[in-house]
């Protein structure tokens, strides 16, 4: 049980850090767009920055999935669960 709680807390910390990373990368996309608009960067730099955001957002979704799975696992370990009503 303690391990399950620790896992959830670790994933939640990871989620918070990844959210900050996504925000920073979104700022990088805005900066790359500004540089492209003014002619100081190529469009490749813009799409590279966008790819970074998309990858970080995908990792964010995966971390969220792991949080949900860990909560379910902890719930089951504590004796909770779904029982079909066969009446």
C-alpha distances in whole Angstrom, upper triangle without the diagonal:
4,5,5,6,9,10,11,13,14,15,17,19,20,21,23,25,26,27,29,30,31,33,35,36,37,40,41,42,44,45,46,48,50,51,52,54,56,56,54,52,52,50,48,46,46,44,42,41,40,38,36,35,34,32,30,30,28,26,25,24,22,20,20,19,16,15,15,14,11,11,12,10,7,9,10,7,7,11,13,15,19,22,25,28,30,33
4,5,5,6,9,10,11,12,14,15,17,18,20,21,23,24,26,27,29,30,32,33,34,36,38,39,40,42,44,45,47,48,49,51,53,54,55,53,50,51,49,47,45,44,43,41,39,39,37,35,34,34,31,29,29,28,25,24,24,22,20,20,20,17,15,17,16,12,12,14,12,9,12,14,11,11,15,16,19,22,25,29,31,34,36
4,5,5,6,9,10,10,12,14,15,16,18,20,21,22,24,26,27,28,30,32,32,34,36,37,38,41,42,43,44,46,47,48,50,52,53,51,48,48,46,44,43,42,40,38,37,36,35,32,31,31,29,27,27,26,23,22,22,20,17,18,18,14,13,15,14,10,12,14,11,9,13,14,11,12,16,17,19,22,25,29,32,34,37
4,5,5,6,9,10,11,12,14,15,16,19,20,21,22,25,26,27,29,30,31,33,35,36,37,39,41,41,43,45,46,47,49,51,51,50,47,47,45,43,41,41,39,37,36,35,33,31,30,29,27,25,25,24,21,20,20,18,15,15,15,12,10,12,10,7,8,10,8,6,9,11,9,10,14,14,16,19,22,26,29,31,34
4,5,5,6,9,10,11,12,14,15,17,19,20,21,23,24,26,27,29,30,32,34,35,36,38,39,40,42,44,45,46,48,50,51,49,46,47,45,43,41,40,39,37,35,35,33,31,29,29,27,25,24,24,21,20,20,18,15,15,16,13,10,12,12,8,8,11,10,7,10,13,11,11,15,15,17,21,24,27,30,33,35
4,5,5,6,9,10,11,12,14,15,17,18,20,21,23,24,26,27,28,30,32,33,34,36,38,39,41,42,43,45,47,48,49,47,44,45,43,41,39,39,37,35,34,33,32,29,28,28,26,23,24,23,20,19,20,18,15,15,16,13,11,14,14,10,11,14,13,11,14,16,14,15,18,19,21,24,27,30,33,36,39
4,5,5,6,9,10,10,12,14,15,16,18,20,21,22,24,26,26,28,30,31,32,35,36,37,38,41,41,42,44,46,47,45,42,42,41,39,37,36,35,33,31,30,29,26,26,25,23,21,21,20,17,16,17,14,11,12,13,9,8,11,11,7,9,12,11,10,13,15,14,15,18,18,20,22,26,29,32,35,38
4,5,5,6,9,10,10,12,14,15,16,19,20,21,23,24,25,27,29,30,31,33,35,36,37,39,40,41,43,45,46,44,41,42,40,38,36,35,34,32,30,29,28,26,24,24,22,20,19,19,16,14,15,13,10,10,11,8,6,9,9,6,7,10,10,9,12,14,14,15,18,17,18,21,25,27,30,33,36
4,5,5,6,9,10,11,13,14,15,17,18,20,21,23,24,26,28,29,30,32,34,35,36,38,39,41,42,44,45,43,41,41,40,38,36,35,34,32,30,29,28,26,24,25,23,20,20,20,17,15,16,15,12,12,14,11,9,12,13,10,10,14,14,12,15,18,17,17,20,20,22,24,28,31,34,37,39
4,5,5,6,9,10,11,12,14,16,16,18,20,21,22,24,26,27,29,31,32,33,35,36,37,39,41,42,43,41,38,39,37,35,33,33,32,29,28,27,26,23,22,23,20,18,18,18,15,14,15,14,10,12,13,10,9,13,13,11,12,16,15,14,17,19,18,19,23,22,24,26,30,33,36,39,41
4,5,5,6,9,10,10,12,14,15,16,18,20,20,22,24,25,26,28,30,31,32,34,35,36,38,40,41,39,36,37,35,33,31,30,29,27,25,25,23,21,20,20,18,15,15,15,12,10,11,10,6,8,10,7,6,10,11,9,11,14,14,14,16,18,18,20,22,22,22,24,28,31,34,37,40
4,5,5,6,9,10,11,13,14,15,17,19,20,21,23,24,26,27,29,30,32,33,35,36,38,39,40,39,36,37,35,34,31,30,29,28,25,25,24,21,20,20,19,15,15,16,13,11,12,12,8,8,11,10,7,10,12,11,11,15,16,15,17,20,20,20,23,22,23,25,29,31,34,37,40
4,5,5,6,9,10,11,13,14,16,17,19,20,22,23,25,26,27,29,31,32,33,35,37,38,39,37,35,36,34,33,30,29,29,27,24,24,24,21,19,20,19,15,16,17,14,11,14,14,10,11,14,12,10,14,16,14,15,18,19,18,20,23,22,23,26,25,27,29,32,35,38,41,44
4,5,5,6,9,10,10,12,14,15,16,18,20,21,22,24,26,26,28,30,31,32,34,36,37,35,32,33,31,30,27,27,26,24,21,21,20,17,16,17,15,12,13,13,10,9,11,11,7,9,12,11,10,14,15,14,15,18,19,19,21,23,23,24,27,26,27,29,33,35,38,41,44
4,5,5,6,9,10,10,12,14,15,16,19,20,21,23,24,25,27,29,30,31,33,35,36,34,31,32,30,29,27,25,24,23,21,20,19,17,15,15,14,11,10,12,9,6,9,9,6,7,10,10,9,12,14,14,15,18,19,19,21,23,23,24,27,26,26,28,31,34,37,40,42
4,5,5,6,9,10,11,13,14,16,17,19,20,22,23,25,26,28,29,30,32,34,35,33,31,32,30,29,27,25,25,23,21,20,20,17,15,17,16,12,12,14,12,9,12,13,10,10,14,14,12,15,17,17,17,20,21,21,23,26,26,26,29,28,29,30,34,36,39,42,45
4,5,5,6,9,10,11,12,14,16,17,19,20,21,23,25,26,27,29,30,32,33,31,29,30,28,27,24,23,23,21,19,19,19,15,14,16,14,11,12,14,11,9,13,14,11,12,16,15,14,17,19,18,20,23,23,23,25,28,28,29,32,31,31,33,37,39,42,45,48
4,5,5,6,9,10,10,12,14,15,16,18,20,21,22,24,25,26,28,30,31,29,27,27,26,24,22,21,20,18,16,16,15,12,11,12,11,7,8,10,8,6,10,11,9,10,14,14,13,16,18,18,19,22,23,23,25,28,28,29,32,30,31,32,36,38,41,44,47
4,5,5,6,9,10,11,13,14,15,17,19,20,21,23,24,26,27,29,30,29,26,27,25,24,22,20,20,19,16,15,16,13,11,12,12,8,8,11,10,7,10,12,11,11,14,15,14,17,19,19,20,23,24,24,26,29,29,30,33,31,31,32,36,38,41,44,46
4,5,5,6,9,10,11,13,14,16,17,18,20,21,23,24,26,27,29,27,25,26,25,24,21,20,20,19,15,16,16,13,11,14,14,10,11,14,12,10,14,16,14,14,18,18,18,20,23,22,23,26,27,27,29,32,32,33,36,34,34,36,40,41,44,47,50
4,5,5,6,9,10,10,12,14,15,16,18,20,21,22,24,26,27,24,22,23,22,21,18,17,17,15,12,13,13,10,9,11,11,7,9,12,11,10,13,15,13,15,18,18,18,21,23,23,24,27,28,28,30,32,33,34,37,35,35,37,40,42,45,48,51
4,5,5,6,9,10,10,12,14,15,16,18,20,21,22,24,25,24,21,22,20,19,17,15,15,14,11,11,11,9,6,9,9,6,7,10,10,8,11,14,13,14,17,18,18,20,23,23,24,27,28,29,30,32,33,34,37,35,35,36,39,41,44,47,49
4,5,5,6,9,10,11,12,14,15,17,19,20,21,23,24,23,21,22,21,20,18,16,16,16,12,12,14,11,8,11,13,10,10,14,13,12,15,17,16,17,20,21,21,23,25,26,26,29,30,31,32,35,36,36,39,37,37,38,42,43,46,49,51
4,5,5,6,9,10,11,12,14,15,16,18,20,21,22,20,19,20,19,19,16,14,16,14,11,12,13,10,9,12,13,10,12,15,15,14,17,19,18,19,22,23,23,25,28,28,29,31,33,33,35,37,38,39,41,40,40,41,45,46,49,52,55
4,5,5,6,9,10,10,12,14,15,16,18,20,21,19,17,17,16,15,13,11,12,11,7,8,10,7,6,9,10,8,10,13,13,13,16,18,18,19,22,23,23,25,27,28,29,31,33,33,35,37,38,39,42,40,40,41,44,46,49,52,54
4,5,5,6,9,10,11,13,14,15,17,19,20,19,17,17,16,16,13,11,12,12,8,8,10,9,6,10,12,10,10,14,15,14,16,19,19,19,22,24,24,26,28,29,30,32,34,34,36,38,39,40,42,40,40,41,44,45,48,51,54
4,5,5,6,9,10,11,12,14,15,17,18,17,15,17,16,16,13,11,13,13,9,10,13,11,10,13,15,13,14,17,18,17,20,22,22,22,25,27,27,29,31,32,32,35,36,37,38,41,42,43,45,43,43,44,47,49,51,55,57
4,5,5,6,8,10,10,12,14,15,16,14,12,14,13,13,10,9,11,10,6,9,11,9,9,12,14,13,14,17,18,18,20,22,22,24,26,27,28,30,32,33,34,36,37,38,40,42,43,44,46,45,44,45,49,50,53,56,58
4,5,5,6,9,10,10,12,14,15,14,12,12,11,11,9,6,8,9,5,6,9,9,8,11,13,13,14,16,18,18,20,22,23,24,26,27,28,30,32,33,34,36,38,39,40,42,43,45,47,45,44,45,48,49,52,55,57
4,5,5,6,9,10,10,12,14,13,12,14,12,14,11,8,11,12,9,9,13,13,11,14,16,16,16,19,21,20,22,25,25,26,28,30,30,32,34,35,36,38,40,41,42,44,45,46,49,46,46,46,50,51,54,57,59
4,5,5,6,9,10,11,12,11,10,12,12,13,10,9,12,12,9,11,14,13,13,16,18,17,18,22,22,22,25,27,27,28,31,32,32,34,36,37,38,41,42,43,44,47,47,49,51,49,49,49,53,54,57,60,62
4,5,5,6,9,10,10,9,7,9,8,9,6,5,9,9,7,9,12,12,12,15,17,17,18,21,22,22,25,27,27,28,31,32,33,35,37,38,39,41,42,43,45,47,48,49,51,49,49,50,53,54,57,60,62
4,5,5,6,9,10,10,8,9,8,10,9,6,9,11,9,10,13,14,14,16,18,19,19,22,23,23,25,28,29,29,31,33,34,35,38,39,40,42,43,44,46,48,49,50,52,50,50,50,53,54,57,60,62
4,5,5,6,9,9,9,11,11,13,11,9,13,14,12,13,17,17,16,19,21,21,22,25,26,26,28,31,31,32,34,36,36,38,40,41,42,44,46,47,48,50,51,53,55,53,52,52,56,57,60,62,65
4,5,5,6,5,5,8,9,12,9,9,13,13,12,14,17,17,17,20,22,22,23,26,27,27,29,32,32,33,36,37,38,40,42,42,44,46,47,48,50,52,53,54,56,54,54,54,58,59,62,64,67
4,5,5,6,5,6,6,9,8,7,11,12,12,13,16,17,17,19,21,22,23,25,27,28,29,31,33,34,36,37,38,40,42,43,44,46,47,49,50,52,53,55,57,55,54,54,58,58,61,64,66
4,5,8,8,9,9,13,12,10,13,16,15,15,19,20,19,21,24,25,25,27,29,29,31,33,35,35,37,39,40,41,43,45,46,48,49,50,52,54,55,56,58,56,55,55,59,59,62,65,67
4,6,8,10,11,15,13,13,16,18,17,18,21,22,22,24,26,27,28,30,32,32,34,36,37,38,40,42,42,44,46,47,48,50,52,53,54,56,57,59,61,59,58,58,62,63,65,68,70
4,6,7,10,12,12,12,15,16,16,18,21,21,22,24,26,27,28,30,32,32,34,36,37,38,40,42,43,45,46,48,49,51,52,53,55,57,58,59,62,59,59,59,63,63,66,69,71
4,7,10,12,10,11,15,15,15,17,20,20,21,23,25,25,27,29,30,31,33,35,36,37,39,41,42,44,45,46,48,50,51,52,54,56,56,58,60,58,58,58,62,63,66,68,71
4,7,8,7,8,11,12,12,14,16,17,18,20,22,22,24,26,27,28,30,32,33,34,36,38,39,41,42,43,45,47,48,49,51,53,54,55,57,56,55,55,59,60,63,65,68
4,5,6,7,9,10,11,13,15,16,18,19,21,22,24,25,27,28,30,31,33,34,36,37,39,40,42,43,45,46,47,49,51,52,53,55,57,55,54,55,58,59,62,64,67
4,5,5,6,9,10,11,12,14,16,17,18,20,21,23,25,26,27,29,30,32,33,35,36,38,39,41,42,44,45,47,48,50,51,53,55,53,52,52,55,56,58,61,64
4,5,5,6,9,10,10,12,14,15,16,18,20,21,23,24,26,27,29,30,31,33,35,36,37,39,41,42,43,45,47,48,49,51,53,51,50,50,54,54,57,60,62
4,6,5,6,9,10,11,13,14,15,17,19,20,21,23,25,26,27,29,30,32,33,35,36,38,39,41,42,43,45,47,48,50,52,50,49,50,53,54,57,60,62
4,5,5,6,9,10,11,13,14,16,17,19,20,21,23,25,26,27,29,31,32,33,35,36,38,40,41,42,44,46,47,48,50,48,47,48,51,52,55,57,60
4,5,5,6,9,10,10,12,14,15,16,18,20,21,22,24,25,27,29,30,32,33,34,36,37,39,40,42,43,45,47,48,46,45,45,49,49,52,55,58
4,5,5,6,9,10,11,12,14,15,17,18,20,21,23,25,26,27,29,31,32,33,35,36,37,39,41,42,43,45,47,45,45,45,48,49,52,55,58
4,5,5,7,9,10,11,13,14,16,17,19,20,21,23,25,26,27,29,31,32,33,35,36,38,39,41,42,44,46,44,43,44,47,48,51,54,57
4,5,5,6,9,10,11,12,14,15,17,19,20,21,23,25,26,27,29,30,32,33,35,36,38,39,41,42,44,42,41,41,45,46,49,51,54
4,5,5,6,9,10,11,12,14,15,17,18,20,21,23,24,26,27,29,30,32,33,35,36,38,39,41,43,41,40,40,43,44,47,50,53
4,5,5,6,9,10,11,12,14,15,17,18,20,21,23,25,26,27,29,30,31,33,35,36,37,39,41,39,39,39,43,44,47,50,53
4,5,5,6,9,10,10,12,14,15,16,18,20,21,23,24,26,27,29,30,31,33,35,36,37,39,38,37,37,41,42,45,48,51
4,5,5,6,9,10,11,12,14,15,17,18,20,21,23,24,26,27,29,30,32,33,35,36,38,36,35,35,39,40,43,45,48
4,5,5,6,9,10,11,12,14,15,17,19,20,21,23,25,26,27,29,30,32,33,35,37,35,34,35,38,39,42,45,48
4,5,5,6,9,10,10,12,14,15,16,19,20,21,23,24,25,27,29,30,31,33,35,33,33,34,37,39,42,45,47
4,5,5,6,9,10,11,12,14,15,17,18,20,21,23,24,26,27,29,30,32,34,32,31,31,35,36,39,42,45
4,5,5,6,9,10,11,12,14,15,17,18,20,21,22,24,26,27,28,30,32,30,29,30,33,34,37,40,43
4,5,5,6,9,10,10,12,14,15,16,18,20,21,22,24,26,27,29,30,29,28,29,33,34,38,40,43
4,5,5,6,9,10,11,13,14,15,17,19,20,21,23,25,26,27,29,27,27,28,32,33,36,39,42
4,5,5,6,9,10,11,12,14,15,17,18,20,21,23,24,26,28,25,25,25,29,30,33,36,39
4,5,5,6,9,10,10,12,14,15,16,18,20,21,22,24,26,24,24,24,28,29,33,35,38
4,5,5,6,9,10,10,12,14,15,16,18,20,21,23,25,23,23,24,28,30,33,36,39
4,5,5,6,9,10,11,13,14,15,17,19,20,21,23,21,21,22,26,27,30,33,36
4,5,5,6,9,10,11,12,14,15,17,18,20,22,20,19,20,23,25,28,31,34
4,5,5,6,8,10,10,12,14,15,16,18,20,19,18,20,23,26,29,31,35
4,6,5,6,9,10,11,12,14,15,17,19,17,17,19,23,25,28,31,34
4,5,5,6,9,10,11,12,14,15,17,15,15,16,19,22,25,28,30
4,5,5,6,9,10,11,12,14,16,14,13,15,18,21,24,27,30
4,5,5,6,8,10,10,12,14,13,14,16,20,22,26,28,31
4,5,5,6,9,10,11,13,11,12,14,18,21,23,27,29
4,5,5,6,9,10,11,9,9,11,14,17,20,23,26
4,5,5,6,9,10,9,10,12,16,19,22,24,27
4,5,5,6,9,9,10,14,17,20,23,26,28
4,5,5,7,5,7,10,14,17,20,22,25
4,5,5,5,6,9,12,15,18,21,23
4,5,7,9,13,15,18,21,24,26
4,6,9,13,15,19,21,23,26
4,7,10,12,15,17,20,22
4,7,9,13,15,18,20
4,6,10,13,15,18
4,7,10,12,15
4,6,9,12
4,6,9
4,6
4
